[in-house]
Amino acid sequence: MIRLYDIASGSKGNACLIYNEKNIILVDMGISKTRLEEGLFEIGLNIDDIDFAFFTHDHTDHIAGEKFIPLSKKYALKGTITLQNPNILENYKEYTFGSFKVTPLKTSHDAINPCGYIFEDKDEKLIYMTDTGKILKKSLALMNNADYYFIESNHDLDMLYNSGRPQLLINRIAGIKGHLSNEDSAYYISGLIGPKTKKIMLAHLSEDCNTESVALETYRKVFKLKNVDYKGEIKCAKQRESVAL
């Protein structure tokens, strides 16, 4: 059974654990070593238990702490980590890591070579998709009817446009190489979930231009509009607290 334990999600740092009975995977390391160790301790693990570490892109909030992970355990697309070259992956190629199958999915973000991931364990599938202004068709085609979705729901558009932020920053966030809004995220998921889908976690929520209640209400409204009868769980990842899916 795939489990997800998110230690931190947001513009101030990201780190997420995906694991089963046999292997522990870390996705991104944009937090301090101390916070990572605290998160691992919360579920009875330590940093040496991590078998593999995958990175989504080269922005600081996703790789600031990568130096604390042994090079032999680090995997990423070319250009994501430049000071210490990790084991290089390719988009849309399926790999086997221990008991997991892992497939990188190309994303649309203003980074060198950004990606999300599919993690599969036997007949279960988890989609990890954050930091993208849109979901590309080729990636979208591989994301249907997953058991679990860890999906970006970064901002509320009204809150963003009324935030007082510089217009260039607003345009970047709302652009096709920026971040998914609550509405975009909900519309994507409404067309992706299926009979197998059990749980959804909304990720990378802006602390200034979003709230958990706004994100969840947007999902509720979009699902109602699209006649989506979803009975599973939806919850939000947090910047400063760990959350289990």
Sequence and secondary structure as in RCSB ss.txt:
>XXXX:A:sequence
MIRLYDIASGSKGNACLIYNEKNIILVDMGISKTRLEEGLFEIGLNIDDIDFAFFTHDHTDHIAGEKFIPLSKKY
ALKGTITLQNPNILENYKEYTFGSFKVTPLKTSHDAINPCGYIFEDKDEKLIYMTDTGKILKKSLALMNNADYYF
IESNHDLDMLYNSGRPQLLINRIAGIKGHLSNEDSAYYISGLIGPKTKKIMLAHLSEDCNTESVALETYRKVFKL
KNVDYKGEIKCAKQRESVAL
>XXXX:A:secstr
  EEEEEE STT  EEEEE SS EEEE   S HHHHHHHHHHTT  GGG  EEE   S HHHHTTGGGS GGGEE
EETTS  SS  EEE TT  EEETTEEEEEEE   SSSS EEEEEEETTEEEEEE S SS  HHHHTT TT SEEE
EE  B HHHHHTS   HHHHHHHHSTTS  BHHHHHHHHHHH  TT  EEEEE   SSS  HHHHHHHHHHHHHH
TT    SEEEE  SSS EE 
